[in-house]
């Protein structure tokens, strides 16, 4: 009998040892718990997971280390393990010092009743786990296996949110492989593929969770990593790898730029909008000029500084802290003013004008342009009302980004504004800009139809020769189109220019749409568009944008 018990105990100990060996391959921390769930043995990375050294854990309750929300789950799983003999992979979090939580941790284990009713638990940091939605949406560069730009921004956002809870410092490195494109061109396809895969493997291996690296351009690569990653050593390893693969033996030079990529107190939604913009700005920071003052310098932390700019922009927009100017659109051929286009003007803290196109680009990239559009509508509906009170019936066109038409909350807010300002709508027009951002033409057309029900006329900006322009014209019920200035400028250089413009004008007139010529700056351009049959024109020849609209009729009678 003693021999049987001894043999059985030996067998169980071997099973425990096999589990321990496998656990250390799979996990970061191995624990042995007694029947009361107290720790009797600990080995591994307990500092990073439980916040204590292994030798300090003996005799302590395992449950007390768990974050409160996970205690019922683990208690129940261990109860089930008593019956089933094992506990499969579950995800938990642990309390650490200073009210910090551990990273997400995967927990598995065995229950062996013949060894004193003890549990053997293996814990593995699961910080690389992404939400199913994010994981399913990731796209990769085929050659390197690295994430593409947008996918990298999604994963970086997830990692930065996790970083807040773990306290681990992260940095973002932009690595440029100079002359990489010519190198690839002189390599055979097989060797090039092997080299690309090696470069991708180097970057992934040093990035957070082994997969937070991306290809951002032909020669640019980016990765989020822990602060202690030796970037200089990584540069040398990549240079050696590439030189060995280069048939000429020359190789390339790798250069890196590192920035902090933390995200203190930034709401997840705003963080997601700001990360992609920050990555793009980091890639072209030497050429990028737009920012408010806090984003203008070569700041160490682009995410936080992008968010500061977003906050600044949002505050200015919501509080209507911007200027507006008005540029006339005149009727041809007599140049009587028909209406004015309203243009926004922002200034930095030093009073310097921020180029409008750069500002709009920023707003679109961080998904805030709808707030600017709504603020412009609010401001100008109030302005129209004040002008009517003074007996001035100036008609104005407010720009609305095509990007905003894809935001149902924005469109519903526009309807609500119209309901409150019906008396001003007779003087309001909407000019749809950035039409490339309209991804759902049918939905945009429905909202435009709703706007027109209030008597608001619609103009389609930057109409040209692209197929999508004609799709917009066919699908949307609009009143005016603007032919972009570059098309008109090019038409002045060729004998076919007049015929080309006339055909566009005739097409629009056939469907009862009037046509505006943009950027008319010379008498030659005015003569051309008049002959082509344009209804209206806009440009410096007729007037520059002015803050004071009365400048245009102090010496003449304003006509609609």
C-alpha positions as CSV (number, residue, x, y, z in Angstrom):
1,X,0.0,0.0,0.0
2,X,2.8,2.4,0.9
3,X,4.5,1.6,-2.4
4,X,1.2,2.5,-4.3
5,X,0.9,5.8,-2.4
6,X,4.5,6.6,-3.0
7,X,4.2,5.7,-6.7
8,X,1.1,7.8,-7.0
9,X,2.7,10.8,-5.2
10,X,5.8,10.5,-7.4
11,X,3.5,10.5,-10.5
12,X,1.7,13.5,-9.3
13,X,4.9,15.3,-8.5
14,X,6.1,14.6,-12.0
15,X,2.9,15.9,-13.4
16,X,3.3,19.0,-11.3
17,X,6.9,19.4,-12.5
18,X,5.8,19.0,-16.2
19,X,3.1,21.6,-15.6
20,X,5.7,23.9,-14.0
21,X,8.1,23.5,-16.9
22,X,5.3,24.2,-19.5
23,X,4.0,27.1,-17.4
24,X,7.4,28.8,-17.5
25,X,7.5,28.4,-21.2
26,X,4.0,29.9,-21.6
27,X,3.8,32.2,-18.6
28,X,5.5,35.0,-16.7
29,X,4.7,33.9,-13.1
30,X,4.0,30.5,-11.5
31,X,2.1,30.3,-8.2
32,X,1.2,27.4,-6.0
33,X,-1.9,28.0,-3.8
34,X,-3.2,25.9,-0.9
35,X,-6.8,24.9,-0.3
36,X,-7.6,28.3,1.2
37,X,-6.1,30.1,-1.9
38,X,-3.0,31.3,0.0
39,X,0.3,31.5,-1.9
40,X,2.7,28.8,-0.8
41,X,5.2,29.2,-3.7
42,X,5.9,31.9,-6.3
43,X,8.5,32.2,-9.0
44,X,8.8,34.6,-11.9
45,X,7.8,38.2,-12.7
46,X,5.7,38.8,-9.6
47,X,7.0,42.4,-9.4
48,X,5.5,43.4,-12.7
49,X,2.2,41.5,-12.2
50,X,1.4,41.5,-8.4
51,X,3.7,44.4,-7.4
52,X,5.7,42.3,-4.9
53,X,8.8,40.2,-4.9
54,X,8.3,36.4,-5.0
55,X,9.8,35.9,-1.5
56,X,7.3,38.5,0.0
57,X,4.2,36.6,-1.3
58,X,4.3,33.4,0.9
59,X,1.2,33.0,3.1
60,X,-0.7,35.9,1.5
61,X,-4.2,35.5,0.0
62,X,-4.1,35.3,-3.7
63,X,-7.6,36.8,-4.0
64,X,-6.5,40.0,-2.2
65,X,-4.2,40.8,-5.1
66,X,-7.0,40.7,-7.7
67,X,-8.8,43.9,-8.8
68,X,-12.2,43.8,-7.1
69,X,-14.1,43.3,-10.3
70,X,-12.2,40.1,-11.0
71,X,-12.5,38.4,-7.6
72,X,-16.0,36.8,-8.1
73,X,-14.9,35.5,-11.5
74,X,-11.6,33.9,-10.2
75,X,-13.3,32.5,-7.1
76,X,-15.9,30.8,-9.2
77,X,-13.3,29.5,-11.7
78,X,-11.2,28.0,-9.0
79,X,-14.3,26.4,-7.5
80,X,-15.0,24.9,-10.9
81,X,-11.4,23.8,-11.2
82,X,-11.8,21.7,-8.0
83,X,-14.3,19.7,-10.0
84,X,-12.8,19.7,-13.5
85,X,-9.1,19.5,-12.4
86,X,-8.1,22.5,-14.5
87,X,-8.8,26.1,-15.3
88,X,-8.6,27.3,-18.8
89,X,-7.3,30.6,-20.0
90,X,-9.1,33.6,-18.5
91,X,-8.2,37.3,-18.5
92,X,-7.8,39.2,-15.2
93,X,-6.2,42.3,-13.7
94,X,-4.3,42.7,-10.4
95,X,-4.0,45.6,-7.9
96,X,-0.5,47.1,-7.7
97,X,1.0,49.9,-5.6
98,X,-0.1,53.5,-5.9
99,X,-3.6,52.5,-7.1
100,X,-2.2,51.1,-10.3
101,X,-3.6,48.1,-12.1
102,X,-1.5,45.4,-13.7
103,X,-1.6,44.9,-17.5
104,X,-4.3,42.4,-18.6
105,X,-3.1,39.0,-17.5
106,X,-4.1,35.5,-18.8
107,X,-4.6,33.0,-16.1
108,X,-4.5,29.2,-16.4
109,X,-4.0,26.4,-13.9
110,X,-4.4,22.8,-12.5
111,X,-6.0,21.5,-9.3
112,X,-4.3,18.5,-7.8
113,X,-6.3,17.1,-4.8
114,X,-3.7,14.4,-4.1
115,X,-1.1,17.1,-3.4
116,X,-2.9,18.8,-0.5
117,X,-5.7,20.3,-2.5
118,X,-3.3,22.7,-4.1
119,X,-3.7,24.8,-7.2
120,X,-0.9,25.5,-9.6
121,X,-1.5,28.7,-11.5
122,X,0.4,30.2,-14.4
123,X,0.0,33.9,-15.2
124,X,1.0,35.6,-18.5
125,X,0.9,39.3,-19.3
126,X,-1.6,39.7,-22.1
127,X,-1.0,43.3,-23.0
128,X,-0.8,42.4,-26.7
129,X,-4.5,41.4,-26.8
130,X,-6.5,43.8,-29.0
131,X,-10.2,44.2,-29.1
132,X,-11.9,42.0,-31.7
133,X,-13.0,45.0,-33.7
134,X,-9.5,46.5,-33.9
135,X,-7.9,43.1,-34.6
136,X,-10.3,42.4,-37.5
137,X,-9.7,45.8,-39.1
138,X,-5.9,45.7,-39.3
139,X,-4.1,45.9,-42.7
140,X,-0.5,45.1,-43.3
141,X,2.3,46.0,-45.7
142,X,2.7,42.8,-47.8
143,X,6.5,43.0,-48.1
144,X,7.4,43.6,-44.5
145,X,4.4,42.2,-42.6
146,X,4.2,45.5,-40.7
147,X,1.0,47.4,-40.1
148,X,0.0,50.1,-42.5
149,X,-0.3,53.7,-41.4
150,X,-4.0,53.7,-40.2
151,X,-3.7,50.2,-38.6
152,X,-0.6,51.3,-36.7
153,X,-2.5,54.4,-35.4
154,X,-5.3,52.1,-34.2
155,X,-2.9,49.8,-32.4
156,X,-0.9,52.6,-30.9
157,X,-4.1,54.1,-29.5
158,X,-4.9,50.7,-27.8
159,X,-1.4,50.5,-26.4
160,X,-1.5,54.1,-25.1
161,X,-4.8,53.4,-23.3
162,X,-3.3,50.3,-21.7
163,X,-0.2,52.3,-20.8
164,X,-2.2,54.6,-18.6
165,X,-3.1,51.6,-16.4
166,X,0.3,49.9,-16.4
167,X,2.5,53.0,-16.0
168,X,5.0,51.8,-18.6
169,X,6.8,54.6,-20.5
170,X,6.5,54.4,-24.2
171,X,8.3,56.3,-27.0
172,X,7.7,56.4,-30.7
173,X,10.5,56.1,-33.2
174,X,10.4,57.1,-36.8
175,X,13.1,55.2,-38.6
176,X,14.2,56.3,-42.1
177,X,16.1,53.8,-44.3
178,X,17.8,56.4,-46.6
179,X,18.1,55.3,-50.3
180,X,16.1,52.2,-49.5
181,X,14.0,52.5,-52.7
182,X,17.1,52.4,-55.0
183,X,18.5,49.5,-53.0
184,X,15.3,47.5,-53.6
185,X,15.4,48.3,-57.3
186,X,18.9,46.7,-57.7
187,X,18.0,43.5,-55.8
188,X,16.5,40.3,-57.1
189,X,13.0,39.6,-56.0
190,X,13.8,36.7,-53.7
191,X,16.6,38.5,-51.9
192,X,14.5,41.6,-51.6
193,X,11.6,39.7,-50.1
194,X,14.0,38.1,-47.5
195,X,15.5,41.5,-46.6
196,X,12.0,43.1,-46.3
197,X,10.9,40.3,-44.0
198,X,14.0,40.7,-41.8
199,X,13.5,44.5,-41.5
200,X,9.9,43.9,-40.5
201,X,10.9,41.2,-38.0
202,X,13.5,43.5,-36.3
203,X,11.0,46.3,-35.8
204,X,8.2,44.1,-34.6
205,X,10.5,42.3,-32.1
206,X,11.4,45.6,-30.5
207,X,8.0,47.1,-30.5
208,X,5.3,47.0,-27.7
209,X,3.7,43.6,-27.6
210,X,5.8,42.5,-30.6
211,X,3.4,44.0,-33.1
212,X,3.2,47.8,-32.8
213,X,5.4,48.7,-35.8
214,X,4.3,49.9,-39.2
215,X,5.5,51.0,-42.6
216,X,4.6,54.7,-43.1
217,X,6.1,55.2,-46.6
218,X,8.7,53.8,-49.0
219,X,11.6,54.5,-46.7
220,X,9.9,55.4,-43.4
221,X,9.0,53.0,-40.6
222,X,7.5,53.7,-37.2
223,X,7.2,51.8,-34.0
224,X,6.0,52.3,-30.4
225,X,8.4,50.8,-27.9
226,X,9.5,50.8,-24.3
227,X,11.9,53.6,-23.3
228,X,14.7,51.2,-22.7
229,X,14.9,49.8,-26.3
230,X,18.4,50.5,-27.6
231,X,17.5,52.3,-30.9
232,X,21.2,52.8,-31.8
233,X,21.8,49.1,-31.7
234,X,18.7,48.4,-33.7
235,X,19.8,50.8,-36.4
236,X,23.2,49.0,-36.6
237,X,21.5,45.6,-36.9
238,X,19.3,46.8,-39.7
239,X,22.2,48.4,-41.5
240,X,24.2,45.1,-41.3
241,X,21.2,43.1,-42.5
242,X,20.7,45.3,-45.5
243,X,24.4,45.5,-46.3
244,X,24.6,41.7,-46.3
245,X,21.6,41.5,-48.7
246,X,22.8,44.3,-51.0
247,X,24.5,42.8,-54.1
248,X,26.9,45.7,-54.2
249,X,27.7,45.4,-50.5
250,X,27.1,49.2,-50.0
251,X,23.9,49.0,-48.0
252,X,22.1,52.1,-46.6
253,X,22.2,54.5,-43.7
254,X,19.5,54.4,-41.1
255,X,18.5,57.5,-39.2
256,X,16.0,57.7,-36.4
257,X,14.0,60.4,-34.6
258,X,12.4,59.6,-31.2
259,X,9.5,61.3,-29.5
260,X,7.5,60.7,-26.4
261,X,4.1,59.1,-27.2
262,X,2.2,59.2,-24.0
263,X,-1.5,60.1,-23.6
264,X,-2.2,61.5,-20.2
265,X,-5.9,62.1,-19.5
266,X,-6.9,62.2,-23.1
267,X,-10.4,60.7,-23.7
268,X,-10.2,57.5,-25.9
269,X,-12.3,59.1,-28.7
270,X,-10.0,62.1,-28.9
271,X,-6.9,60.0,-28.6
272,X,-8.0,57.9,-31.6
273,X,-8.4,61.1,-33.6
274,X,-5.1,62.5,-32.5
275,X,-2.8,59.6,-32.9
276,X,-3.0,59.3,-36.7
277,X,-2.5,63.0,-37.1
278,X,0.5,62.8,-34.7
279,X,2.1,60.0,-36.7
280,X,1.6,61.8,-40.0
281,X,3.0,65.0,-38.5
282,X,6.0,63.2,-37.0
283,X,6.7,61.9,-40.5
284,X,6.7,65.4,-42.1
285,X,7.4,67.6,-39.1
286,X,10.1,69.5,-40.9
287,X,7.7,70.7,-43.6
288,X,4.5,71.0,-41.5
289,X,3.7,74.5,-40.6
290,X,0.2,74.6,-39.2
291,X,-0.4,74.6,-35.5
292,X,-1.4,76.7,-32.6
293,X,1.5,77.9,-30.5
294,X,1.7,74.8,-28.4
295,X,2.0,72.6,-31.5
296,X,4.4,74.8,-33.5
297,X,7.6,73.9,-31.7
298,X,9.5,70.7,-32.0
299,X,7.8,69.3,-29.0
300,X,8.8,66.1,-27.4
301,X,5.4,64.6,-27.1
302,X,3.3,64.9,-30.2
303,X,0.2,63.1,-29.0
304,X,-0.2,65.3,-26.0
305,X,0.6,68.4,-28.1
306,X,-1.8,67.4,-30.8
307,X,-4.5,67.0,-28.2
308,X,-3.6,70.4,-26.8
309,X,-4.1,71.8,-30.3
310,X,-7.4,69.9,-30.6
311,X,-8.6,71.3,-27.3
312,X,-7.5,74.8,-28.3
313,X,-9.2,74.5,-31.7
314,X,-12.4,73.1,-30.1
315,X,-12.5,75.9,-27.5
316,X,-12.0,78.6,-30.1
317,X,-14.6,77.1,-32.4
318,X,-17.3,76.4,-29.8
319,X,-16.9,79.9,-28.3
320,X,-16.8,81.5,-31.8
321,X,-13.4,82.9,-31.2
322,X,-12.5,83.4,-34.9
323,X,-12.9,86.0,-37.5
324,X,-14.9,86.0,-40.8
325,X,-14.3,87.8,-44.0
326,X,-16.6,88.2,-47.0
327,X,-15.7,87.9,-50.7
328,X,-18.2,89.0,-53.4
329,X,-19.6,86.7,-56.1
330,X,-20.8,88.9,-59.0
331,X,-23.3,88.4,-61.8
332,X,-21.9,88.5,-65.3
333,X,-21.6,90.4,-67.4
334,X,-22.4,93.6,-65.4
335,X,-20.5,92.6,-62.2
336,X,-23.3,93.3,-59.8
337,X,-22.9,91.6,-56.5
338,X,-25.1,88.5,-56.1
339,X,-23.9,87.2,-52.8
340,X,-20.8,86.8,-50.6
341,X,-18.8,83.7,-49.7
342,X,-17.9,83.7,-46.0
343,X,-14.3,82.7,-45.2
344,X,-13.0,81.8,-41.7
345,X,-9.8,83.4,-40.3
346,X,-7.9,82.0,-37.3
347,X,-4.8,83.6,-35.8
348,X,-2.2,82.1,-33.5
349,X,-1.2,83.5,-30.1
350,X,1.2,85.9,-31.8
351,X,-1.5,87.3,-34.0
352,X,-0.2,85.6,-37.2
353,X,-2.8,84.3,-39.7
354,X,-3.0,80.6,-39.9
355,X,-3.4,79.5,-43.5
356,X,-7.1,78.4,-43.9
357,X,-6.3,75.3,-46.0
358,X,-3.9,74.0,-43.3
359,X,-6.4,74.7,-40.6
360,X,-9.2,72.9,-42.4
361,X,-6.8,70.0,-43.2
362,X,-6.0,69.7,-39.4
363,X,-9.7,69.8,-38.6
364,X,-10.5,67.1,-41.0
365,X,-7.7,64.8,-40.0
366,X,-8.7,65.0,-36.3
367,X,-12.4,64.7,-37.2
368,X,-13.3,68.1,-35.9
369,X,-14.3,69.9,-39.1
370,X,-18.0,69.4,-38.4
371,X,-17.6,71.5,-35.3
372,X,-16.0,74.3,-37.3
373,X,-18.8,74.1,-39.9
374,X,-21.5,74.2,-37.3
375,X,-19.8,77.2,-35.6
376,X,-19.7,79.1,-38.9
377,X,-23.4,78.4,-39.4
378,X,-24.2,79.6,-35.9
379,X,-22.1,82.8,-36.3
380,X,-23.5,83.7,-39.7
381,X,-27.1,83.1,-38.9
382,X,-26.7,85.5,-36.1
383,X,-24.9,87.9,-38.4
384,X,-27.6,87.7,-41.0
385,X,-30.2,88.5,-38.4
386,X,-28.2,91.5,-37.2
387,X,-27.8,92.8,-40.8
388,X,-31.6,92.4,-41.4
389,X,-32.2,94.5,-38.3
390,X,-30.1,97.2,-39.9
391,X,-32.0,96.9,-43.2
392,X,-29.2,95.1,-45.0
393,X,-30.2,92.1,-47.0
394,X,-26.7,90.7,-47.8
395,X,-26.8,87.1,-49.0
396,X,-24.0,84.9,-47.8
397,X,-22.7,81.4,-48.6
398,X,-21.3,79.3,-45.7
399,X,-18.8,76.5,-46.5
400,X,-19.7,73.0,-45.4
401,X,-17.2,70.2,-45.7
402,X,-18.2,67.0,-47.6
403,X,-16.8,65.3,-44.5
404,X,-19.4,66.9,-42.3
405,X,-22.3,65.6,-44.5
406,X,-21.2,62.1,-43.4
407,X,-21.9,63.0,-39.8
408,X,-25.6,62.6,-39.0
409,X,-25.3,64.4,-35.7
410,X,-24.0,67.5,-37.5
411,X,-26.8,67.3,-40.1
412,X,-29.4,67.1,-37.4
413,X,-27.8,70.1,-35.6
414,X,-28.0,72.0,-38.9
415,X,-31.8,71.3,-39.1
416,X,-32.2,72.4,-35.5
417,X,-30.4,75.7,-36.3
418,X,-32.6,76.3,-39.3
419,X,-35.7,75.7,-37.2
420,X,-34.5,78.4,-34.8
421,X,-33.5,81.0,-37.4
422,X,-36.1,80.7,-40.1
423,X,-36.2,84.5,-40.6
424,X,-32.6,84.5,-41.7
425,X,-32.7,81.5,-44.1
426,X,-33.7,83.6,-47.1
427,X,-30.2,85.2,-47.0
428,X,-28.3,81.9,-46.5
429,X,-26.6,79.6,-49.0
430,X,-24.5,76.5,-48.3
431,X,-21.4,75.8,-50.3
432,X,-20.3,72.1,-50.2
433,X,-16.5,71.9,-50.2
434,X,-14.0,68.9,-50.0
435,X,-16.4,66.8,-52.0
436,X,-13.8,64.0,-52.1
437,X,-14.8,63.3,-48.5
438,X,-18.3,62.3,-49.5
439,X,-18.2,58.6,-49.3
440,X,-22.0,58.0,-49.2
441,X,-23.5,60.1,-52.0
442,X,-27.0,58.9,-51.5
443,X,-27.1,59.9,-47.8
444,X,-25.5,63.2,-48.5
445,X,-28.1,63.9,-51.2
446,X,-30.9,63.2,-48.7
447,X,-29.5,65.7,-46.2
448,X,-29.0,68.3,-48.9
449,X,-32.7,67.8,-50.0
450,X,-33.7,68.4,-46.3
451,X,-31.7,71.6,-46.2
452,X,-33.3,72.8,-49.5
453,X,-36.7,72.3,-47.9
454,X,-35.9,75.4,-45.8
455,X,-35.4,77.5,-48.9
456,X,-31.6,77.3,-48.5
457,X,-29.8,77.2,-51.9
458,X,-26.8,74.8,-52.4
459,X,-23.6,75.3,-54.3
460,X,-21.1,72.6,-55.2
461,X,-17.6,73.8,-54.9
462,X,-14.5,72.9,-57.0
463,X,-16.5,71.3,-59.8
464,X,-14.1,70.0,-62.5
465,X,-13.7,67.1,-64.9
466,X,-13.4,64.2,-62.6
467,X,-16.0,61.4,-62.9
468,X,-17.0,61.8,-59.2
469,X,-18.0,65.4,-59.9
470,X,-20.5,64.4,-62.4
471,X,-21.8,61.7,-60.0
472,X,-22.4,64.4,-57.4
473,X,-24.1,66.6,-60.0
474,X,-26.4,63.7,-61.0
475,X,-27.3,62.5,-57.5
476,X,-27.6,65.8,-55.7
477,X,-30.3,68.5,-56.1
478,X,-28.2,71.6,-56.2
479,X,-28.5,75.2,-57.4
480,X,-25.0,76.3,-58.4
481,X,-21.6,74.8,-59.2
482,X,-18.2,76.5,-59.0
483,X,-15.7,75.6,-61.7
484,X,-12.4,75.5,-60.1
485,X,-9.9,78.3,-60.9
486,X,-7.2,76.0,-62.1
487,X,-9.4,74.6,-64.9
488,X,-10.2,78.2,-66.0
489,X,-6.5,79.2,-65.8
490,X,-5.6,76.3,-68.0
491,X,-8.3,77.1,-70.5
492,X,-6.8,80.5,-71.1
493,X,-3.7,78.8,-72.5
494,X,-5.3,76.8,-75.3
495,X,-7.6,77.4,-78.2
496,X,-9.8,74.6,-77.0
497,X,-10.3,76.3,-73.6
498,X,-13.4,78.2,-74.5
499,X,-15.1,75.2,-76.0
500,X,-14.3,73.1,-73.0
501,X,-15.7,75.6,-70.6
502,X,-18.8,76.3,-72.7
503,X,-19.5,72.5,-72.7
504,X,-19.4,72.4,-68.9
505,X,-21.7,75.5,-68.7
506,X,-24.2,74.1,-71.2
507,X,-24.3,70.8,-69.3
508,X,-25.1,72.6,-66.1
509,X,-27.7,74.9,-67.7
510,X,-29.4,71.9,-69.2
511,X,-30.2,70.7,-65.7
512,X,-31.1,74.1,-64.3
513,X,-27.9,74.6,-62.4
514,X,-26.1,78.0,-62.6
515,X,-22.4,78.3,-62.9
516,X,-19.8,80.3,-61.0
517,X,-16.2,80.9,-62.2
518,X,-13.6,81.0,-59.4
519,X,-10.3,82.8,-59.1
520,X,-10.9,85.4,-61.8
521,X,-8.0,87.8,-61.5
522,X,-7.5,89.3,-64.9
523,X,-9.6,90.9,-67.6
524,X,-8.6,88.1,-70.0
525,X,-10.1,85.5,-67.6
526,X,-13.2,87.6,-67.2
527,X,-13.6,87.8,-70.9
528,X,-13.2,84.1,-71.3
529,X,-15.8,83.0,-68.8
530,X,-18.2,85.6,-70.0
531,X,-18.0,84.2,-73.5
532,X,-18.4,80.7,-72.2
533,X,-21.7,81.7,-70.6
534,X,-20.9,81.7,-66.9
535,X,-23.6,83.2,-64.8
536,X,-21.3,84.5,-62.0
537,X,-17.7,85.1,-61.2
538,X,-15.5,85.4,-58.1
539,X,-11.9,86.6,-57.7
540,X,-9.6,89.4,-56.8
541,X,-10.6,91.2,-60.0
542,X,-14.0,91.9,-58.3
543,X,-13.0,92.1,-54.7
544,X,-10.8,90.6,-52.0
545,X,-12.2,89.2,-48.8
546,X,-13.1,92.0,-46.4
547,X,-14.2,91.9,-42.8
548,X,-16.5,94.9,-43.3
549,X,-19.1,94.0,-45.9
550,X,-20.3,97.6,-46.3
551,X,-17.1,98.5,-48.1
552,X,-18.6,97.0,-51.3
553,X,-21.6,99.4,-51.5
554,X,-20.7,102.6,-49.7
555,X,-20.4,104.2,-53.1
556,X,-22.9,102.0,-55.0
557,X,-26.2,100.3,-54.6
558,X,-26.1,96.7,-53.5
559,X,-28.2,94.4,-55.7
560,X,-29.1,90.8,-55.1
